[in-house]
Amino acid sequence: MQTVKPTVILQPNWPQIYIGEKVTLKCEIQDGRFYYGTKQWRKNNSVKPGRSQEYMIISASESDSGDYSCRAEGDRFSLSVWSDVFTLVVYINNIILLSPVHPVTEGDPVTLSCRDKTQQLLSNVFFYHNDKLLHNDSREELKISAVSKSDEGFYKCQHSGKDSPRSWMSIIFSFPDRRSPAAADSVFYSETRSG
């Protein structure tokens, strides 16, 4: 009988995880199929209480760094072998991206900035959207005069070669105000960026 051996998968699969970011560890069979059943997790060889399909970290901290492994429970309560260890490292970063906490309405202006631990505004900053550089030149702020659905995604800033944790910006659709044609038209303006 072939031994079932899961693999720990990190989602999202970022090369570095910073303090405050949300990450999920999943238990996956090596052939790509998910092993349907409960999962048992251990960290640094200490079995975690309870069983769950995934191991979710809402806001990563230094204490979440460690070696994780899982095993799956199959038919007739049989257990797979433990997976190979997945080492999670949570990095400390003193750079913070200031971005909207709540969803932004389509057509509204948004300004993103990068600050240090003392909340001092940083200049000479590069901004990224879904890990793609938005401008070749550095700046103090990223201003989007009218956001559209294409602006939704993960943002981060980079200063002196150091990246901030990624922050998700959500865009919601605004239903036009029928009493104000000008307001209705503004929703459909094309995306423009200043700076």
N, C-alpha and C positions, 0 to 999 in steps of 0.2 A: 504494500500500500504506500503510495507516494505521500511524503510528509508535507503538510501544508505550512508554508512559512510566509507570513505577511511582511509587508514593507511599510515603514512609517513615511508618510508623505506630508510635506509642509505646504499649507495653503494660506495666503498666496506664496508662491515659490520665489521669494525675494532673496537676494544674496546676503543681505544683512537685515537683522531685525533690531529696531531701536525701542527704547523705553516708551511705553504708552501706546504702542501699536497692537492691533488685534490680529492674532494668528490662530490657526486651527491645525492640529495634527490629526491625520486620518490613517486608518489601518487598511492597507490595500494588499490584495494578493498579487504576487509577482507577475502573473500572466495578464494583468490589467483588469481582471474582474474584481468587483468588490465582494468580500466574503460576508454574506448576509448572516448576521448573528451578533451577539453582544461582544464587546471588546473589553479586554482587561489591559490596564496600562500600568507601567512602572517607570519611576524616575530615579536615576542613580541606584538601581537595583532594589528600590523600595516600592512594593506594590501599592498603587493608589486605591483607596476604598471605592467600592461600587464598580459598575460596568457601564460603558457608554459607547456609542457608535464612533464618537470622535472626542478629542481632547481639546477643548477650547480655552484660549487665554484671552480674556476681554481686553486687558490693558497690561502689556508685558512689563515686567520689572526684572531687575538683576537676579532676583531669587528664582525666576523662571528658567534661568540658564541651567543646563544639565543634559544628561544622557537619557533619552526616552526610548522605550521599546513597548511593543504591544503583542498580544496574542488574541486569537479569535475563537469563539465558542461555536462549534458546528452542530450537526445532527447528533442526537442521543447524548448531548452534553459533552462531546469530545472536545478537547482543547488542541489548538495548533501549537507548534513550538513558538518560542519567543522570536520576534523579529530581530534583525540586526539593530544595533544601537544607532539612533539618530541624535546627533549632538546639536542642541539648540544654544546659540550664544546671543544674549540680548546686550546690545551695545549702548553705552552711555553717550549722549550727544547734548551739547550745550546750546545747539541752534534750534530755534523753534519757528515753525511757519505759522503765522497768524492768518487763519482763514475762517469763513463762516461756519458756525457750529450747526446751524439749522439749514434745511434746503433753501436754495435761492430761486426766486421766481424768474422765469424766462423773460429777458428784456431788461432786467435790473442791472445796475452797475455793481461791480465787485472790485475791491482792492485787496491784494495779498501782499504781506510784508514778512520780512525775516528778522527775528530778534534774538538776542542772547538771553542768558538766564536772568539778567537784571532788567529785562524788557527794553533794552536799548535797541533802537532801530539800526539795522546794519545796512551799509551801502555796498556797492560793488558785489551785488548778488545776482546769481543766475537762477532762473526759475524753470522747472520741469513739469510737464503734464504727461502722465503715464510714462514716465522715464524718458521722455523726448524733450530735448532742449528747445525752449520757446523762442529765445532770442540769442544771437551770437554775441551781443554786447551785454555787459552787466548793468544793473540798475538798482535803485533803492526799493521800488515797489512795482508790482505787476498790476496794471489797471486794465480791466475789461469793461468797456463802456456799456455793453448790452450783452449779457450772457445768453447763449443758446444751448440746446441739448448737447451739442458737440463739445461744449466746455466741461461737461460732467466728467469726473474721473479723479485720479490720484494726483496730487500736487506735492512738490517738495521744492525747497530752495537750497542753494549751495553757496557757501561762503568760505573763501580760503581753502578750497578743496574738501571741506566737510559738508556732509549732507544733513538736512533736517529729517526727522521722521516724516513719512508720507501722511497726507491728510486727504480724506475723501470729500469732494464737493459735489453735492447732489443738486440737480436742476429740476424744478417742477414747472409744468405748463401753466400758463396764465390764460384763463378764458377772457376774451376781449370784453370790455365794458361797452355794451350796445349804445349807451347814452353818450359815449365820447368816441367818435370816429378816430380822432387823433390818437387816443390811447390804444384803440384796437389796432391801428396800423403799426404802432411802435413795436408790437410783439413780433412782427415779421421782418423787422430790419435785419440786414445781414450783420454778421459778427464783425466788430471792429475793435482794435486794441490801440490804446494810446501809448506813447512813450517811444 
